[in-house]
Amino acid sequence: MKYLVPLKDSFFKNANATHAAGMKKYMRNQFDFIGLKAPIRRELGRQFIKEHGLPGVDSIVDIIKELWNWKEREFQFFAMDLLSKFKKKTDASAINLYEFLITNKSWWDTVDFIAASLAADHFIRFPEQIMPRTQKWMVSGHMWLQRSALLFQLKYKKATNFHLLSDYIIQLMDSEEFFIRKAIGWTLREFSKTDPGSVIDFVDTYEEQLSGLSKREALKVIERNNKK
């Protein structure tokens, strides 16, 4: 895609093979890297947008998917930065793009941002999509979609639907997947900053079913506050 050519050139002109090797190893050799540390990558991205402008909202899906197809991980990071500039402008169909991104080249470094930022804001704008879409994710058997069903409310605070969150946690409590167990604890820990009593009650009720990791994460903030 012509629009993206200067971005690719800029990224590769600043490649760092030493950093790339270390970043690839950190990500368990799942992705190739150019070797751009986050501050440099973001600055190059800002320069690109300053010089070439933002694309039209009608072309954003094609541009994001093009970036997602490129093998170097920095392009997926830029895609997320770019999408964040459009999350208040996209229509209801954007959830299909977010789902595509969650299920392709899936790892925590992309999924968590998409779920807890992009999809989270989308569901605030289109709340009628929450139940049908997240229920679809829950029954999909796809671990990253299930993690996203847990994480989309991560920053909702008082707006959290704790009944829904609890229901999804209960459905996934027997999972042996690390990323599911971690997400269960993470969501409970974040909500404990808003309503510690509900989290304590939930952990007490399901103490035998929750994994040790989930319980430790869930109670971390509460226990720290109790020691003050």
N, C-alpha and C positions, 0 to 999 in steps of 0.2 A: 504494500500500500504506500503510495507516494508520500502521503502526509508523514509517515513514520520513518522515512529514509534518513532525514537529518538526525533523528533521535538515535537510531542504530549507529550511525557514524560517530556521533558524540560519545556514546557509551563505549564503543570499542577503541576509540582514540585514548580513552582513559583506563584501559584495561590494566589489571595488575595480577599477574600469574600467581604470585605468592599468596595474595589474599584470596584469589579464586580457589586455590587448592585447599586452603583452610576452611573456607566457607562451604565447599563441597563436602569436606569431611564432617563438618558440624551437622550438616543435613543428611548424614548417613549415606553419602554418595548417591542420593536420589536425583539430584539436579546438577546441571552444569552452571557455572558462574563466570561472569566477566571479571569479577574481583573488585566491584565498586562497593565500598563501605557506604552505609546509609546516608551520612551527611553529604558525601560527594554525589551519590546517585540522586538525591533530592535536589541538590543545587543544579545538576545538569538537567534534571526534569524541569525545574523552574525556568532555566535559561531557554530551554526548548519551547515551552509554552509562551514565554515572553516574546520570542522571535517569530513563532509560527501560529500563535493563537490556539484557542480551544476549538476542537471540531464541533460541528453541529450536533445537536442531540439526536437527530435522525440517523447519524452515522456512528454513534458511539458503540453500538453493539458489535458492528463489524470490526471496528478498531480494537476493541477489547479482546475479541476472539482472535484477531490477528496476533496481538501481543501474547496471548495465552498459548498460541501455537509455537512461538519461538522458544528454543530450548534453554536459553540462559535465563536463570531465575530473576535477574534484575528487571527483565521486561514484565514479568508478572507483578512485581512490586510497583513498577511505574503504572501498570494498568489499574491497580487498586488506588494509587494516588490520584490518577486521572478520574476514576469513577467517583471518588469522594467529592469531586467538584460538581458532579451531576446528580447526586442523590436526592436533591430537592426538585429536580427538573424532569426526571424520568416519569413515565406513566406506569400504570399497574402491571404492565407486561414485564417490567424490569426484573420481577422475581424469577422469571424464567432464565434470565442471564445469570443472576446470582446462583441459582441452582446449578446451572452448567459449570460455573466456576468452582463451586464447592465440590463437584463430583469429577472434576478433571484436574490433573496434576495436584492432587489433594495432599495437603500436609498442614500442620497447625499454623505455619507462618502465613498462609493465605486464608485458610478456612476461618480462623478465629476473627480476623478483621472483617471478612465478608459477613459472618454471622452476627457479630456483636456491634458492628457499625453500619454496614450497608443494608443488610436485611433488617436489622433492628429499626433503622430510620424508615425503611420502606413500610414495615408493618405499622408504624405509627401513622403514616400517611394513608395506608390502606388496611385498616384493622379487620375488615371483612375477610381478608385473605389469611389471617393468622391460623384459624382452626383448620380449614381444609388443607392448607399447604403444610403446616407443621405436623399434622396428623399423617399426611402422606409421607413426610420424611421419617416419622417414627416407625411406620410399618414397612418402610423400604428395605430394611435390613442393611442399609448402607451406613457404615459407622460414622462417616463425616456428616451425613445429613442428620443422623440422630444427635450427634454432638451439637450441630447447629440448632436443632430444636430446643436443646437445653440452653444454649448460649445467647440466643437472640434477645433475651430479657436481661442480660447481664448488667446493663447500665440503666435499667428502668427504675430502680429504686422504689419509691412509693407507688409507681404505676405498674409494678410487677403483678402479674396474675399468679399469685402463689399457689392457688388451687391447680392451675394448669401446669405450672412448674413441678409441683409435687406429683401430679399424675404421671408426667413424663419420667420423673426420677424413679418412681415406683416401677414403671414398665421396664426400666433399664438397670435396676439394682443388681440383677444377677449377671450382668455382663462382665466378662473377664478382660475386656479391652481396657488397656491403661488409659486411653484418651477419653473413654466414656466415664470411667471412675474418677478421673481427674476433673472432668467437666462437672460432674455431679457435685463434688466438693467445692469447686470454684464458684458455681452458681449459688450454692447455699452460703458460702462464706461472704460473697458480695451482698446477698440479701440480709445477712446477719447484721450488716452495718445499718440497715433500715429497721429491721424487726428481729432482734436477737431472740425474743421469746418464741416466735414461731419456728425458728430454726432449731432451737433447743428441743422444743416439743417434737419436731419431726425426727430429729436424730434419736431422741429417746424412744419414740414409737417404733422406729425401724432399725434399731441398733444392731440386731442380729442379722439383718439382711444387707445392710450397707457394708461395703468393703472398708478395711482399715484406712486406706488412702482417702476415700470419700469422707469418712468421719473426721480424720485429722484436718483435712482441708476445711471442712464445714465449720469446725469449732475454733479454728486458728485465731481469728480476730476476737471472738468472745473470750477465749482463755487469756489472750494477751491483755485485754481490757480488765479482766478480773484480777490480774497481777499488779495493776497500777495502784 
